[in-house]
Amino acid sequence: MKIKMELKGDIAVIGPKGSLVGGEETDELRSAVAQLLEKGNTKLIVDLAQVDYMNSTAIGALVSAHTSYANRSGKVILCNVNKKITNIFVVTKLSMIFQIEETPAEAELALTK
């Protein structure tokens, strides 16, 4: 799996692909977040459009990213979250922690407010 990463001004967008089940793909996600934090990034959009499944390890990686950004007065917004993954976030009450937007454009707008 390759994670697409791009910068739009001071907003970083990462887009993992496939299933995030705690292997190399989750390590890549953690690594991408760590690189952005190292560079001082404080605004992150995680575009889950191409993620079809996520287990607890991957959710843990997102929670860790959220915490790391929050500790730096930053923000992580998720977008393009499919119905299955949305249900996981609702059941685990993580939907109360993460801001979830429909599209990357809406996520960008939320980060510029």
A tleap script that builds the chain and sets N, CA, C and O, in Angstrom:
source leaprc.protein.ff14SB
mol = sequence {
  NMET LYS ILE LYS MET GLU LEU LYS GLY ASP
  ILE ALA VAL ILE GLY PRO LYS GLY SER LEU
  VAL GLY GLY GLU GLU THR ASP GLU LEU ARG
  SER ALA VAL ALA GLN LEU LEU GLU LYS GLY
  ASN THR LYS LEU ILE VAL ASP LEU ALA GLN
  VAL ASP TYR MET ASN SER THR ALA ILE GLY
  ALA LEU VAL SER ALA HIE THR SER TYR ALA
  ASN ARG SER GLY LYS VAL ILE LEU CYS ASN
  VAL ASN LYS LYS ILE THR ASN ILE PHE VAL
  VAL THR LYS LEU SER MET ILE PHE GLN ILE
  GLU GLU THR PRO ALA GLU ALA GLU LEU ALA
  LEU THR CLYS
}
set mol.1.N position { 0.835 -1.182 0.000 }
set mol.1.CA position { 0.000 0.000 0.000 }
set mol.1.C position { 0.878 1.243 0.000 }
set mol.1.O position { 1.898 1.301 0.687 }
set mol.2.N position { 0.481 2.195 -0.751 }
set mol.2.CA position { 1.149 3.487 -0.761 }
set mol.2.C position { 0.146 4.520 -0.258 }
set mol.2.O position { -1.033 4.498 -0.610 }
set mol.3.N position { 0.645 5.408 0.563 }
set mol.3.CA position { -0.206 6.475 1.066 }
set mol.3.C position { 0.069 7.723 0.247 }
set mol.3.O position { 1.206 8.182 0.141 }
set mol.4.N position { -0.988 8.254 -0.323 }
set mol.4.CA position { -0.869 9.496 -1.074 }
set mol.4.C position { -0.780 10.633 -0.066 }
set mol.4.O position { -1.585 10.716 0.862 }
set mol.5.N position { 0.203 11.508 -0.254 }
set mol.5.CA position { 0.368 12.627 0.656 }
set mol.5.C position { 0.571 13.886 -0.160 }
set mol.5.O position { 1.385 13.913 -1.083 }
set mol.6.N position { -0.171 14.932 0.179 }
set mol.6.CA position { 0.024 16.211 -0.503 }
set mol.6.C position { -0.189 17.352 0.471 }
set mol.6.O position { -0.900 17.219 1.467 }
set mol.7.N position { 0.432 18.460 0.168 }
set mol.7.CA position { 0.264 19.668 0.966 }
set mol.7.C position { -0.517 20.696 0.173 }
set mol.7.O position { -0.226 20.952 -0.995 }
set mol.8.N position { -1.510 21.282 0.820 }
set mol.8.CA position { -2.281 22.361 0.226 }
set mol.8.C position { -2.131 23.553 1.161 }
set mol.8.O position { -2.938 23.766 2.066 }
set mol.9.N position { -1.086 24.317 0.917 }
set mol.9.CA position { -0.754 25.407 1.837 }
set mol.9.C position { -0.277 24.810 3.147 }
set mol.9.O position { 0.689 24.047 3.172 }
set mol.10.N position { -0.953 25.157 4.237 }
set mol.10.CA position { -0.568 24.610 5.539 }
set mol.10.C position { -1.394 23.382 5.930 }
set mol.10.O position { -1.304 22.897 7.058 }
set mol.11.N position { -2.199 22.884 4.986 }
set mol.11.CA position { -3.026 21.698 5.242 }
set mol.11.C position { -2.406 20.495 4.538 }
set mol.11.O position { -2.145 20.523 3.335 }
set mol.12.N position { -2.176 19.441 5.317 }
set mol.12.CA position { -1.670 18.186 4.753 }
set mol.12.C position { -2.848 17.243 4.529 }
set mol.12.O position { -3.759 17.155 5.353 }
set mol.13.N position { -2.813 16.544 3.404 }
set mol.13.CA position { -3.848 15.557 3.092 }
set mol.13.C position { -3.157 14.225 2.863 }
set mol.13.O position { -2.268 14.112 2.018 }
set mol.14.N position { -3.574 13.205 3.629 }
set mol.14.CA position { -3.044 11.870 3.378 }
set mol.14.C position { -4.204 10.966 3.006 }
set mol.14.O position { -5.301 11.066 3.557 }
set mol.15.N position { -3.932 10.073 2.050 }
set mol.15.CA position { -4.962 9.180 1.552 }
set mol.15.C position { -4.486 7.748 1.496 }
set mol.15.O position { -3.921 7.315 0.492 }
set mol.16.N position { -4.712 7.000 2.580 }
set mol.16.CA position { -4.354 5.583 2.544 }
set mol.16.C position { -5.263 4.818 1.591 }
set mol.16.O position { -6.349 5.282 1.246 }
set mol.17.N position { -4.804 3.632 1.166 }
set mol.17.CA position { -5.582 2.804 0.237 }
set mol.17.C position { -5.681 1.385 0.772 }
set mol.17.O position { -4.771 0.889 1.436 }
set mol.18.N position { -6.803 0.739 0.469 }
set mol.18.CA position { -6.962 -0.672 0.802 }
set mol.18.C position { -7.501 -0.896 2.202 }
set mol.18.O position { -8.251 -0.078 2.735 }
set mol.19.N position { -7.106 -2.022 2.791 }
set mol.19.CA position { -7.532 -2.375 4.140 }
set mol.19.C position { -6.445 -2.001 5.135 }
set mol.19.O position { -5.268 -2.299 4.929 }
set mol.20.N position { -6.845 -1.357 6.196 }
set mol.20.CA position { -5.907 -0.996 7.259 }
set mol.20.C position { -6.122 -1.992 8.396 }
set mol.20.O position { -7.051 -1.854 9.191 }
set mol.21.N position { -5.256 -2.989 8.459 }
set mol.21.CA position { -5.467 -4.073 9.420 }
set mol.21.C position { -4.286 -4.306 10.356 }
set mol.21.O position { -4.152 -5.388 10.928 }
set mol.22.N position { -3.439 -3.311 10.515 }
set mol.22.CA position { -2.384 -3.415 11.509 }
set mol.22.C position { -1.039 -3.900 11.014 }
set mol.22.O position { -0.134 -4.126 11.817 }
set mol.23.N position { -0.886 -4.065 9.715 }
set mol.23.CA position { 0.395 -4.490 9.169 }
set mol.23.C position { 1.181 -3.306 8.642 }
set mol.23.O position { 1.151 -2.213 9.207 }
set mol.24.N position { 1.893 -3.552 7.531 }
set mol.24.CA position { 2.714 -2.510 6.911 }
set mol.24.C position { 1.925 -1.252 6.586 }
set mol.24.O position { 2.423 -0.136 6.736 }
set mol.25.N position { 0.686 -1.444 6.136 }
set mol.25.CA position { -0.125 -0.297 5.721 }
set mol.25.C position { -0.399 0.634 6.897 }
set mol.25.O position { -0.419 1.854 6.729 }
set mol.26.N position { -0.610 0.076 8.079 }
set mol.26.CA position { -0.849 0.906 9.259 }
set mol.26.C position { 0.448 1.577 9.695 }
set mol.26.O position { 0.436 2.723 10.146 }
set mol.27.N position { 1.571 0.863 9.561 }
set mol.27.CA position { 2.876 1.456 9.865 }
set mol.27.C position { 3.155 2.634 8.939 }
set mol.27.O position { 3.713 3.645 9.366 }
set mol.28.N position { 2.762 2.502 7.655 }
set mol.28.CA position { 2.940 3.599 6.699 }
set mol.28.C position { 2.120 4.816 7.115 }
set mol.28.O position { 2.579 5.953 7.001 }
set mol.29.N position { 0.907 4.570 7.595 }
set mol.29.CA position { 0.045 5.661 8.056 }
set mol.29.C position { 0.695 6.362 9.243 }
set mol.29.O position { 0.773 7.590 9.269 }
set mol.30.N position { 1.159 5.598 10.218 }
set mol.30.CA position { 1.833 6.180 11.384 }
set mol.30.C position { 3.068 6.985 10.968 }
set mol.30.O position { 3.309 8.084 11.468 }
set mol.31.N position { 3.835 6.417 10.051 }
set mol.31.CA position { 5.049 7.066 9.580 }
set mol.31.C position { 4.737 8.386 8.874 }
set mol.31.O position { 5.423 9.385 9.090 }
set mol.32.N position { 3.707 8.387 8.035 }
set mol.32.CA position { 3.312 9.606 7.319 }
set mol.32.C position { 2.905 10.692 8.310 }
set mol.32.O position { 3.278 11.854 8.148 }
set mol.33.N position { 2.144 10.317 9.331 }
set mol.33.CA position { 1.720 11.282 10.349 }
set mol.33.C position { 2.936 11.809 11.108 }
set mol.33.O position { 3.042 13.010 11.355 }
set mol.34.N position { 3.849 10.917 11.477 }
set mol.34.CA position { 5.051 11.323 12.212 }
set mol.34.C position { 5.883 12.307 11.395 }
set mol.34.O position { 6.395 13.286 11.939 }
set mol.35.N position { 6.022 12.055 10.094 }
set mol.35.CA position { 6.783 12.960 9.225 }
set mol.35.C position { 6.149 14.345 9.192 }
set mol.35.O position { 6.845 15.358 9.259 }
set mol.36.N position { 4.833 14.380 9.090 }
set mol.36.CA position { 4.140 15.669 9.048 }
set mol.36.C position { 4.303 16.428 10.359 }
set mol.36.O position { 4.540 17.636 10.363 }
set mol.37.N position { 4.175 15.709 11.467 }
set mol.37.CA position { 4.339 16.350 12.772 }
set mol.37.C position { 5.756 16.889 12.951 }
set mol.37.O position { 5.962 17.968 13.506 }
set mol.38.N position { 6.725 16.114 12.468 }
set mol.38.CA position { 8.126 16.518 12.544 }
set mol.38.C position { 8.364 17.839 11.808 }
set mol.38.O position { 9.185 18.658 12.220 }
set mol.39.N position { 7.625 18.025 10.712 }
set mol.39.CA position { 7.762 19.245 9.915 }
set mol.39.C position { 6.945 20.405 10.489 }
set mol.39.O position { 6.961 21.509 9.944 }
set mol.40.N position { 6.235 20.153 11.584 }
set mol.40.CA position { 5.464 21.207 12.227 }
set mol.40.C position { 4.044 21.363 11.729 }
set mol.40.O position { 3.391 22.356 12.049 }
set mol.41.N position { 3.549 20.418 10.959 }
set mol.41.CA position { 2.185 20.498 10.440 }
set mol.41.C position { 1.172 20.436 11.587 }
set mol.41.O position { 1.340 19.660 12.528 }
set mol.42.N position { 0.121 21.257 11.504 }
set mol.42.CA position { -0.919 21.250 12.539 }
set mol.42.C position { -2.326 21.053 11.979 }
set mol.42.O position { -3.304 21.065 12.726 }
set mol.43.N position { -2.424 20.873 10.663 }
set mol.43.CA position { -3.742 20.670 10.041 }
set mol.43.C position { -3.661 19.463 9.119 }
set mol.43.O position { -2.944 19.477 8.119 }
set mol.44.N position { -4.410 18.413 9.470 }
set mol.44.CA position { -4.343 17.162 8.716 }
set mol.44.C position { -5.729 16.689 8.311 }
set mol.44.O position { -6.659 16.651 9.116 }
set mol.45.N position { -5.834 16.331 7.041 }
set mol.45.CA position { -7.039 15.674 6.524 }
set mol.45.C position { -6.641 14.248 6.184 }
set mol.45.O position { -5.669 14.022 5.463 }
set mol.46.N position { -7.394 13.288 6.704 }
set mol.46.CA position { -7.186 11.891 6.344 }
set mol.46.C position { -8.353 11.503 5.447 }
set mol.46.O position { -9.489 11.363 5.902 }
set mol.47.N position { -8.049 11.333 4.163 }
set mol.47.CA position { -9.056 10.998 3.154 }
set mol.47.C position { -9.160 9.479 3.061 }
set mol.47.O position { -8.246 8.816 2.570 }
set mol.48.N position { -10.276 8.934 3.534 }
set mol.48.CA position { -10.458 7.487 3.593 }
set mol.48.C position { -11.260 6.941 2.405 }
set mol.48.O position { -11.831 5.853 2.487 }
set mol.49.N position { -11.300 7.689 1.313 }
set mol.49.CA position { -12.078 7.285 0.135 }
set mol.49.C position { -11.680 5.915 -0.388 }
set mol.49.O position { -12.531 5.169 -0.874 }
set mol.50.N position { -10.397 5.573 -0.296 }
set mol.50.CA position { -9.942 4.309 -0.862 }
set mol.50.C position { -9.643 3.255 0.209 }
set mol.50.O position { -8.943 2.277 -0.052 }
set mol.51.N position { -10.174 3.462 1.405 }
set mol.51.CA position { -10.019 2.481 2.485 }
set mol.51.C position { -11.332 1.717 2.602 }
set mol.51.O position { -12.393 2.305 2.811 }
set mol.52.N position { -11.244 0.399 2.465 }
set mol.52.CA position { -12.469 -0.393 2.514 }
set mol.52.C position { -12.693 -1.077 3.861 }
set mol.52.O position { -13.808 -1.502 4.163 }
set mol.53.N position { -11.640 -1.186 4.671 }
set mol.53.CA position { -11.780 -1.833 5.974 }
set mol.53.C position { -10.714 -1.301 6.913 }
set mol.53.O position { -9.615 -0.940 6.492 }
set mol.54.N position { -11.056 -1.259 8.180 }
set mol.54.CA position { -10.132 -0.754 9.184 }
set mol.54.C position { -10.364 -1.548 10.467 }
set mol.54.O position { -11.503 -1.696 10.909 }
set mol.55.N position { -9.274 -2.065 11.071 }
set mol.55.CA position { -9.447 -2.772 12.339 }
set mol.55.C position { -9.024 -1.884 13.503 }
set mol.55.O position { -8.716 -0.707 13.317 }
set mol.56.N position { -9.011 -2.454 14.701 }
set mol.56.CA position { -8.732 -1.660 15.897 }
set mol.56.C position { -7.316 -1.091 15.911 }
set mol.56.O position { -7.095 -0.016 16.468 }
set mol.57.N position { -6.364 -1.783 15.314 }
set mol.57.CA position { -4.990 -1.269 15.267 }
set mol.57.C position { -4.933 0.020 14.448 }
set mol.57.O position { -4.293 0.992 14.850 }
set mol.58.N position { -5.598 0.018 13.313 }
set mol.58.CA position { -5.625 1.204 12.461 }
set mol.58.C position { -6.394 2.338 13.134 }
set mol.58.O position { -6.001 3.501 13.039 }
set mol.59.N position { -7.475 2.003 13.807 }
set mol.59.CA position { -8.221 3.031 14.541 }
set mol.59.C position { -7.325 3.622 15.620 }
set mol.59.O position { -7.347 4.828 15.864 }
set mol.60.N position { -6.535 2.766 16.265 }
set mol.60.CA position { -5.581 3.238 17.268 }
set mol.60.C position { -4.579 4.209 16.671 }
set mol.60.O position { -4.209 5.193 17.312 }
set mol.61.N position { -4.136 3.940 15.443 }
set mol.61.CA position { -3.195 4.837 14.761 }
set mol.61.C position { -3.845 6.200 14.507 }
set mol.61.O position { -3.192 7.234 14.641 }
set mol.62.N position { -5.122 6.199 14.141 }
set mol.62.CA position { -5.830 7.468 13.928 }
set mol.62.C position { -6.029 8.214 15.240 }
set mol.62.O position { -5.887 9.435 15.289 }
set mol.63.N position { -6.358 7.480 16.308 }
set mol.63.CA position { -6.529 8.111 17.619 }
set mol.63.C position { -5.199 8.720 18.071 }
set mol.63.O position { -5.169 9.823 18.617 }
set mol.64.N position { -4.111 8.001 17.841 }
set mol.64.CA position { -2.784 8.500 18.182 }
set mol.64.C position { -2.468 9.778 17.404 }
set mol.64.O position { -1.937 10.738 17.964 }
set mol.65.N position { -2.796 9.783 16.118 }
set mol.65.CA position { -2.585 10.974 15.291 }
set mol.65.C position { -3.401 12.143 15.838 }
set mol.65.O position { -2.896 13.258 15.967 }
set mol.66.N position { -4.656 11.876 16.155 }
set mol.66.CA position { -5.538 12.906 16.703 }
set mol.66.C position { -4.938 13.485 17.983 }
set mol.66.O position { -4.901 14.704 18.154 }
set mol.67.N position { -4.473 12.627 18.872 }
set mol.67.CA position { -3.890 13.064 20.140 }
set mol.67.C position { -2.623 13.892 19.919 }
set mol.67.O position { -2.434 14.939 20.538 }
set mol.68.N position { -1.761 13.405 19.026 }
set mol.68.CA position { -0.511 14.123 18.741 }
set mol.68.C position { -0.788 15.512 18.177 }
set mol.68.O position { -0.133 16.483 18.556 }
set mol.69.N position { -1.756 15.606 17.275 }
set mol.69.CA position { -2.108 16.906 16.703 }
set mol.69.C position { -2.750 17.810 17.756 }
set mol.69.O position { -2.439 18.998 17.831 }
set mol.70.N position { -3.643 17.244 18.567 }
set mol.70.CA position { -4.309 18.031 19.605 }
set mol.70.C position { -3.290 18.575 20.604 }
set mol.70.O position { -3.431 19.701 21.080 }
set mol.71.N position { -2.272 17.788 20.924 }
set mol.71.CA position { -1.224 18.235 21.854 }
set mol.71.C position { -0.416 19.397 21.291 }
set mol.71.O position { 0.244 20.116 22.042 }
set mol.72.N position { -0.462 19.586 19.981 }
set mol.72.CA position { 0.239 20.692 19.322 }
set mol.72.C position { -0.739 21.776 18.857 }
set mol.72.O position { -0.431 22.579 17.976 }
set mol.73.N position { -1.908 21.775 19.465 }
set mol.73.CA position { -2.986 22.709 19.099 }
set mol.73.C position { -3.375 22.562 17.630 }
set mol.73.O position { -3.779 23.530 16.985 }
set mol.74.N position { -3.250 21.351 17.114 }
set mol.74.CA position { -3.611 21.070 15.733 }
set mol.74.C position { -4.929 20.334 15.640 }
set mol.74.O position { -5.627 20.144 16.636 }
set mol.75.N position { -5.259 19.920 14.424 }
set mol.75.CA position { -6.544 19.262 14.198 }
set mol.75.C position { -6.434 18.229 13.093 }
set mol.75.O position { -5.750 18.436 12.092 }
set mol.76.N position { -7.121 17.112 13.292 }
set mol.76.CA position { -7.232 16.058 12.283 }
set mol.76.C position { -8.707 15.937 11.911 }
set mol.76.O position { -9.572 15.830 12.780 }
set mol.77.N position { -8.980 15.954 10.616 }
set mol.77.CA position { -10.345 15.759 10.133 }
set mol.77.C position { -10.341 14.576 9.176 }
set mol.77.O position { -9.459 14.458 8.326 }
set mol.78.N position { -11.321 13.711 9.318 }
set mol.78.CA position { -11.487 12.574 8.416 }
set mol.78.C position { -12.523 12.934 7.366 }
set mol.78.O position { -13.462 13.683 7.637 }
set mol.79.N position { -12.345 12.390 6.156 }
set mol.79.CA position { -13.359 12.603 5.118 }
set mol.79.C position { -13.485 11.361 4.245 }
set mol.79.O position { -12.651 10.457 4.287 }
set mol.80.N position { -14.547 11.347 3.457 }
set mol.80.CA position { -14.841 10.222 2.558 }
set mol.80.C position { -14.859 8.882 3.305 }
set mol.80.O position { -14.309 7.885 2.836 }
set mol.81.N position { -15.495 8.884 4.458 }
set mol.81.CA position { -15.547 7.680 5.289 }
set mol.81.C position { -16.740 6.838 4.840 }
set mol.81.O position { -17.875 7.313 4.822 }
set mol.82.N position { -16.465 5.566 4.475 }
set mol.82.CA position { -17.575 4.720 4.003 }
set mol.82.C position { -18.492 4.318 5.161 }
set mol.82.O position { -18.170 4.522 6.331 }
set mol.83.N position { -19.627 3.751 4.805 }
set mol.83.CA position { -20.661 3.426 5.792 }
set mol.83.C position { -20.179 2.436 6.856 }
set mol.83.O position { -20.486 2.591 8.038 }
set mol.84.N position { -19.420 1.413 6.429 }
set mol.84.CA position { -18.907 0.415 7.378 }
set mol.84.C position { -18.009 1.053 8.431 }
set mol.84.O position { -18.142 0.790 9.626 }
set mol.85.N position { -17.100 1.891 7.964 }
set mol.85.CA position { -16.155 2.535 8.879 }
set mol.85.C position { -16.874 3.574 9.740 }
set mol.85.O position { -16.560 3.726 10.920 }
set mol.86.N position { -17.827 4.280 9.161 }
set mol.86.CA position { -18.625 5.234 9.941 }
set mol.86.C position { -19.317 4.513 11.083 }
set mol.86.O position { -19.354 5.017 12.206 }
set mol.87.N position { -19.870 3.328 10.804 }
set mol.87.CA position { -20.539 2.559 11.855 }
set mol.87.C position { -19.584 2.191 12.981 }
set mol.87.O position { -19.963 2.214 14.152 }
set mol.88.N position { -18.342 1.848 12.630 }
set mol.88.CA position { -17.334 1.535 13.653 }
set mol.88.C position { -17.099 2.761 14.535 }
set mol.88.O position { -17.017 2.643 15.757 }
set mol.89.N position { -16.991 3.926 13.917 }
set mol.89.CA position { -16.751 5.154 14.674 }
set mol.89.C position { -17.945 5.504 15.560 }
set mol.89.O position { -17.766 6.018 16.664 }
set mol.90.N position { -19.155 5.231 15.088 }
set mol.90.CA position { -20.351 5.508 15.890 }
set mol.90.C position { -20.429 4.547 17.075 }
set mol.90.O position { -20.654 4.980 18.205 }
set mol.91.N position { -20.248 3.256 16.832 }
set mol.91.CA position { -20.345 2.247 17.888 }
set mol.91.C position { -19.288 2.473 18.973 }
set mol.91.O position { -19.567 2.307 20.160 }
set mol.92.N position { -18.085 2.850 18.564 }
set mol.92.CA position { -17.000 3.068 19.529 }
set mol.92.C position { -17.024 4.473 20.124 }
set mol.92.O position { -16.172 4.821 20.942 }
set mol.93.N position { -18.000 5.278 19.711 }
set mol.93.CA position { -18.150 6.666 20.143 }
set mol.93.C position { -16.992 7.568 19.695 }
set mol.93.O position { -16.854 8.688 20.187 }
set mol.94.N position { -16.168 7.087 18.771 }
set mol.94.CA position { -15.086 7.919 18.244 }
set mol.94.C position { -15.619 9.025 17.337 }
set mol.94.O position { -14.914 9.988 17.035 }
set mol.95.N position { -16.861 8.877 16.909 }
set mol.95.CA position { -17.474 9.932 16.092 }
set mol.95.C position { -17.654 11.211 16.918 }
set mol.95.O position { -17.858 12.289 16.360 }
set mol.96.N position { -17.577 11.087 18.250 }
set mol.96.CA position { -17.673 12.258 19.116 }
set mol.96.C position { -16.307 12.938 19.264 }
set mol.96.O position { -16.222 14.089 19.693 }
set mol.97.N position { -15.249 12.221 18.909 }
set mol.97.CA position { -13.887 12.760 19.028 }
set mol.97.C position { -13.403 13.314 17.691 }
set mol.97.O position { -12.848 14.410 17.620 }
set mol.98.N position { -13.625 12.535 16.636 }
set mol.98.CA position { -13.165 12.935 15.307 }
set mol.98.C position { -14.209 13.776 14.603 }
set mol.98.O position { -15.406 13.498 14.673 }
set mol.99.N position { -13.738 14.811 13.924 }
set mol.99.CA position { -14.617 15.545 13.019 }
set mol.99.C position { -14.580 14.801 11.696 }
set mol.99.O position { -13.509 14.524 11.157 }
set mol.100.N position { -15.751 14.482 11.178 }
set mol.100.CA position { -15.849 13.743 9.921 }
set mol.100.C position { -16.641 14.584 8.933 }
set mol.100.O position { -17.773 14.990 9.197 }
set mol.101.N position { -16.016 14.836 7.784 }
set mol.101.CA position { -16.663 15.607 6.721 }
set mol.101.C position { -16.883 14.703 5.518 }
set mol.101.O position { -16.217 13.678 5.370 }
set mol.102.N position { -17.814 15.086 4.668 }
set mol.102.CA position { -18.130 14.278 3.486 }
set mol.102.C position { -16.996 14.276 2.463 }
set mol.102.O position { -16.616 13.222 1.951 }
set mol.103.N position { -16.462 15.452 2.172 }
set mol.103.CA position { -15.480 15.584 1.095 }
set mol.103.C position { -14.207 16.271 1.582 }
set mol.103.O position { -14.218 16.937 2.617 }
set mol.104.N position { -13.105 16.111 0.836 }
set mol.104.CA position { -11.881 16.840 1.182 }
set mol.104.C position { -12.092 18.360 1.174 }
set mol.104.O position { -11.520 19.072 2.000 }
set mol.105.N position { -12.905 18.848 0.249 }
set mol.105.CA position { -13.162 20.291 0.171 }
set mol.105.C position { -13.851 20.796 1.440 }
set mol.105.O position { -13.521 21.869 1.944 }
set mol.106.N position { -14.811 20.019 1.954 }
set mol.106.CA position { -15.489 20.405 3.190 }
set mol.106.C position { -14.524 20.345 4.375 }
set mol.106.O position { -14.585 21.180 5.277 }
set mol.107.N position { -13.634 19.351 4.363 }
set mol.107.CA position { -12.631 19.225 5.429 }
set mol.107.C position { -11.677 20.417 5.397 }
set mol.107.O position { -11.333 20.973 6.440 }
set mol.108.N position { -11.252 20.807 4.192 }
set mol.108.CA position { -10.372 21.982 4.048 }
set mol.108.C position { -11.058 23.232 4.574 }
set mol.108.O position { -10.449 24.028 5.289 }
set mol.109.N position { -12.306 23.400 4.224 }
set mol.109.CA position { -13.067 24.562 4.666 }
set mol.109.C position { -13.144 24.581 6.208 }
set mol.109.O position { -12.991 25.633 6.828 }
set mol.110.N position { -13.379 23.422 6.804 }
set mol.110.CA position { -13.466 23.323 8.266 }
set mol.110.C position { -12.143 23.685 8.931 }
set mol.110.O position { -12.133 24.246 10.027 }
set mol.111.N position { -11.028 23.368 8.277 }
set mol.111.CA position { -9.723 23.671 8.848 }
set mol.111.C position { -9.311 25.131 8.689 }
set mol.111.O position { -8.400 25.603 9.371 }
set mol.112.N position { -9.982 25.840 7.790 }
set mol.112.CA position { -9.633 27.242 7.570 }
set mol.112.C position { -10.498 28.194 8.394 }
set mol.112.O position { -10.274 29.405 8.378 }
set mol.113.N position { -11.468 27.665 9.103 }
set mol.113.CA position { -12.345 28.505 9.927 }
set mol.113.C position { -11.635 28.918 11.190 }
set mol.113.O position { -12.207 29.630 12.015 }
savepdb mol mol.pdb
quit
